Amino acid sequence: MTFTVIDPGIMTTVQDTGRWGYQQYGISPSGCMDTSSAALANLIAGNDPDCALLECMMSGPEINFNDKTSFVITGADFAPLFNGIRIPAYTLIHAKAGDMLRFKGLRNGMFAYIAFSGGIDTVPQLGSRSTHLHSRLGGFDGRQLKRGDVVPVGEPENPSINSKDIKLNIRPYWSSDITLRVIPDRQEGAFTKDGLRTFYAATFLLTSSCDRMGYRLDGPYIEHTGSADIITDGIVFGSVQVPVSGDPIIMMADHQTTGGYTRIANVISCDLPKLAQSAPGTRVKFTSVRVDAAQRELVGTIRQFNEIRSLVNRIVKG
Amino acid sequence: MKYNISPVGDSALSISFGNAIDPLINDQVLYAAQLIADAGYKSIIELIPAYCTLTVVYSPEISDCEYLEMMINMLLRNVKDVPKAKGRQVTIPVCYGGDYGPDMKNVADHTGLNPDEIISLHSSVSYRVYMLGFLAGFPYLGGLDKRLATPRLAKPRLSIEAGSVGIAGMQTGVYSISSPGGWQLIGRTPLKLYDPTSDKPSLLAAGDMIHFQPITSSEFQELSSASDIAAAAYGDTATANASCSKTLTADSGTAEVIK
């Protein structure tokens, strides 16, 4: 099964849960920015959680279906139109050859996900289909989609998915005021008391320098005790670095594997999806939480997803 | 081993062995990485060795932070002897100066050395690969002769070709992929430090020792056109690439480089 890209939109890439095990060689894990919306898309499509899907930044693609294919849209709301008619998100839609999907335009959020039952079937590289532009890996030759690409879709595990009604009653809305919960980093010792107080009390603005690598924030100066530089070490999705300028940068899915700026804290996994979906201009506050609380919440979320998965499995088999 | 463990968010932790760029500290990082990898903990997703820290990425669904910390302590706490990193010796052919090293004059002006002296100092020592990062396959090297230290360009270049060999302050390095940057470029290697089409995408690994071998521009051209060029490496864990060693030994008389 395939579909053809008529117009790729601003930046549409193939992503999955990421390419793990190669950060020791400087290769970023990449993967979806909003892992939660992506996971829900795969759930509704009846796919395994590591299936590849399309991630669309700030605008959607226009695609033409070449075969009978079921798909679902989650995440940012770009007002999807199927054969010219508005369709709901978080709902499995059944397409046939000649059907068209396009999007009217951005209404809320930054990243939409389109999952296809069977998953996108481009050739995996180093164990993942995730596109990482800098390393030229994954997706289509490591690049974003372009006009004329014919995208392969795998056979669904259970073909009966192509006639099932599957939908989740979710209509997410990403606010322009967010609070991110963070776990303080060992390197917070590199900041003065005032610097730390500023970080936890002030409101920061997301700037327009936001991409898959990192989100830059603007706000009051966060003061270091001495140097803002450290001996380069590992960083993760969610690390909040503060360079000498005093303005924080939050590492996102395509982050470099190592960094040389002080990390003041790290955003917890459960708050990364809402950060990813936040548009430039969003007001951001930080609050500190304990690692055990963050881990309990993350495990709870994973369990909820597993419950939805068994529910979908029952519908597909029934 | 003496170290300190602290969380990096809810899905990673950092083991710190000190706060200095020092081969003995880096040996501890690499040995700890080996011990943890060999233990085969199911919760561990990957290990990122750096100069003096090891970042452990894990799945909190399988073990939480406290539990993993205990497991790591059981593994590392009683380690007394830390072996030297078992890296490979890798020779990297470099065509110095000319179009490949447009900043040779800057380095000469700054250091007061002439280009031949610069090439000789740069290619006469071994450099330790402390870690990879920044770009895919990019090595952080230690061991630059102090006399070669030159500040970065005041105005970074928008694009630097992959393979470019440069100096930035007390550091030397090789751009593994084309990228913007401010290093003073003194030469270029035809070797691919990063090959996205390979299942071993990075030529180098942390703990390797590298050595730069001067080559002429015609040797550079020949090596570039060799279809499967790879490292001319020797040592107990590495094998020299046949086509590369043939080209070098047959045409340049540098047979002693490839053992």
Interface residues (C-beta under 8 A of the other chain):
Chain A: W20 G21 Y22 Q23 Q24 Y25 G26 I27 S28 Q125 L126 H134 S135 R136 L137 G142 I183 D185 R186 I231 T232 D233 G234 I235 V236 G238 S239 Q256 T257 T258 R263 N266 V267 I268 S269 V291 D292 A294 Q295 L298 V299 I302
Chain B: N4 S6 P7 V8 G9 D10 S11 A12 S14 S16 N19 A20 I21 A33 I45 E46 L47 I48 P49 A50 Y51 C52 T53 L54 T55 V57 P60 E61 D64 C65 E66 M131 L132 G133 F134 L135 A136 G137 F138 Y140 S176 I177 Y194 P196 D199 P201 S202 A205 A206
